[in-house]
Every structure is written in structure tokens, then in C-alpha cells.
């Protein structure tokens, strides 16, 4: 009997189905209704054993279904690669699976490449990319097993969570023929163990090989630090997958590797383990949920100059109804959005087409989409509901920014104001850094003013470039997330640009300014130094008191130590970051930020900046401040 999905009384709920990722099942009967969950469906499709059927049963009239589900059914109507059976007609697959003549990169190739990271030259990291179902994590585990069996080695494995590394350890244990529990394995003098990213950054244990699995959810500054610390590193990441595509991350990590380790190597697994070659079901899934779109599908103009060609740039609000019916426009838009975000899931596509609070703006040059911005309308809640939200008794779906700010400030009035939250903004790769994103936001601001919107807001994973971009557009920082975001691997930063006088805005900016130094010294000690500097640059300068100036003169003279002068050094460093913006990437400036603003212990600072000890670190800090002077 097939497993029934979509009806918990007969089988699995959508939530239960999503939790089956990585397991196996036989035939599946999926009930299609308004509750259809695209991401869970894709995960479930990857669980079916070879020869199993995925049957779709429509249990609601098509006209009652969300637009995204109607689009899926319409696409299936014309897809000749899958069977189609209704009361009126039966259509058998016409497009059968054919062997691929293209060169395939197999799991064995990946195992060999990972092994070479250890046996070959140092400082030549491997970037292993693949779509979901290619055996990437298994290859890491098998390669690690082979290395451990050959001679004693110390291997570290890190990933966003231990669960992400479970496949790696499963195949490692199977290859070694051991059945021990946990993710710390000892074998014939070798050891392999899982270590959380924050712990790895903090402890820096020695290793012959560092394996980084599902790297798309780990911040690039962390990867940068590991690449500098460890001479043999293999990085693995999924590009197309049921949890979301990580191609934007792949682009960024390649740019990082070009700078950090120019002799890095890349390998993309193409031979499927879960699917047949050129599998029609996999192709259908990729098409239905746009897992296969590429930015090259949008034809960019050969040249655009933001100073002289403004007349060619046209911004318009793109109706969801148009997107549902115009597949080429939808693919061009989604390709842009995917390229600008760490992860994009099938449910993101559904929300784009179904959520009435979502507004899509696009910028065109010569008729082609070259930039896009997805906005979510929030707020506008009544007084009673706003108070319940702030009291923690209610949570309203779709009001992420408004609720977060209102709860943080204890101010229900925030929820009564209408805010437009920028979910995503993207510019075509060849046209970036030409002011198109800035012009797109300006047009959206003009449109928002006509709709009596109180302000524009944004919540994003804080990085240097993003902090600088949003600050330049007139947004002010109001809240910093306590934990790293699961998608970006960075702490979320929430900013708002008021479009009318907002009574709560001044209090929010002041509270952020007061809270940031405390957060940096406590919950955010491992935040990247350059990201910290870019946030401080957004804040008002702090005046230097006479007492602080006098103490710093004593510090430069050598009579006062760093720890004793910490408060004065903090004030000086805040001013220094404002006065010398070009110096924020200076290694010694990062040393100051790490010790003085983040409060990292001396041993960690010395390890990170490769110093002999506290004495050398203090000397560098003293020399740096003496060079730039105390005013």
C-alpha cells in the first residue's frame, strides 16, 4: 500500500513528510489541496526507492487551489515525461530516460579528490559542489575512512549542525566496519570528530584535514579564518536541493578562494546516486520548482551606465497573476533572486506566487529584467492585537520585522504602522556596482510614499558589504540578532528607513547604540571584526572625555595596560573607525576590535592573529594607537 501524504488521518502530514528526508519509502500517494507543501513534496520525492510511484490525487477543485499549485498542475498538463491520469484521459510518459553521453563526475572521482587534499600539496583546498542526491556527503565519509585506515590521522568535521554531518559519519562507519555511536571515532590510531563552527573558531584544534560539509550555511568570514589556519581543507556544498539552492554561496566562496588560496581546486559531482541518468522525474521536479534556473536565462544588455543611461532603466510593479501565467518571466525573476541569496527553497517560490502581502518590483533595461526587489507589507494591526503580540501572547505570521522590533522595544505602536520589508533585492551579475539597486530602491520609496507607508525595513545577515549598502540608502540599525541565521550563517541585522516621522524610531536607534557594546562583549564575541567595524560606522560618534584622553596618553607611554584602559580604548576605537574608514581592513585594527570591543581572551587573539603571546599583542596595540594619535 502506498504512503498517503497530506492527510495525517490516513498517513503522513506534510510536516511528517518533510522529516523523512534522507530515509527511504515505497509508493507515495500525495493529496493535492490548498495545504500543499512544495518543499516537503520535493524532499519526499527523493525518498522513494527505485521503481516506486509518486501518485498525485487532486482532492479540491483546481480553482480553489493557491496560484502556485495551479501553476504546478498546469505544467504537468504539458509535461510529456511523466504519466498523467484524470477521469477524462490517460497519458503515458513519452519522454523515456536515455543514457547520458556527457562526461560524468562520479562519487569515486570525489573520493579521490578529497584524498588528494591530504596526500598532495598543502594550501590547495577542494571545493566540492553537487546537486542533492549525488553522494557528496557520502564521498567525504568514505574518503575520510580510507585516510584513517591508511595511517594515523587527525580529522575534523564541521557543519551547521551535527545532523548535517550524519550522512558523512554513516558512510565512514560503514566503510570502516564499526558500529559505535556518536560523531567522535577512534580507529587504529586515527581520530575523526565533529566540532561545531563556533567551537572550531574558538579552540583551533590541530588537524591533518578539515572537512566542511553543507558549507552554504556557514559565514564566509569563518571559512576565511579556517583557510588561513588549516593547510588541508575540503569544502562541500549543495547547489540545487530540496532545502534550497545554495548557488549564491558557491559564487561567493569561489571569490574568497581566489583571494585566500589561488591554487584551490573545484569538482562538481554530476553522476546521480539517487536518480537514473537524465531521470525524467528529477527533470520534472527541477522544472516545476525552478531548481534548475540559471541567471544566464535572463539576457542582460551589453552595457549600462547609470549616469548616462537612466532613461533605459524602467521600474515597474510586477503582478503575481502575470508571474503565474508567464513562465519565462517567472524563471528570469527567480534566477535573479536565487543568485542574490544564500538559500532559496521551493516554498519561497510558493510564497512569491500566493502571498497577497508580497509585492514584486523589477527593473528592466531594453525590456529585459536586470534587477528585482521583493517587498513584504507588514504592520497595520489594531491596538488590541498589537498589545497581545508585545506581551508574547500572539504571533502573527508574515510580520517578521514589525513583531521583532515591537517585542524588542516593548512598543505596540510599531505594529500599527505599515512597513514595507525588503525580503530580497538582486541585480544581474554583469550590472552590479552601477547604481541599479540604489535606483530601484529609490523608485520603491517613491511608490511607498504614495501608499502612505510609514517606512521601509530590512532584515539580513550582517556582512561588511550589506551593512554599507543599506546604511548608504538611509537605513538605520535597530536590532542585532543574538544567534546566527541558519540560512546565511550571519547574525541578522534589522534596519529601518522612516518615510514619515516615527515616534519610536529615535528610541530604537538610541537603544541599539547603547546595546551594541554590551552585545559585542557577551553574546557576539565571535563576530567577524570587519563586520563589527561596518556596524559601528553606522552609529553616531562618541565624544572622548578628558579623563579617557589622559588615560590613553598614559597607555601609549606604557604606564597603563590594555585591560586597565579598556573603557577609554573602546571610546578611542569607536572614533577611530569613524575617522579612518579606509583602515577598517587593517590586520592590527582587527586585533584591536577582537580584544577591545569583542573582549576575546588573549589566547584566542594571539592564536587568531598568529602572535607569540599577550606581550606582543599589547605592544602592537600600543604602537597602533601611538601612530594614529590621541586627540
Beta strands, then each sheet from edge to edge (+ up, - down):
strand 1: 3-5
strand 2: 28-32
strand 3: 54-58
strand 4: 84-85
strand 5: 90-91
strand 6: 126-130
strand 7: 154-158
strand 8: 184-187
strand 9: 190-194
strand 10: 209-212
strand 11: 233-238
strand 12: 265-269
strand 13: 313-318
strand 14: 358-365
strand 15: 368-379
strand 16: 418-427
strand 17: 455-461
strand 18: 476-484
strand 19: 491-498
sheet 1: 1+ 2+ 3+
sheet 2: 4+ 5-
sheet 3: 8+ 9- 7- 10- 11- 6- 12-
sheet 4: 13+ 14- 15+ 16- 17- 19+ 18-
end
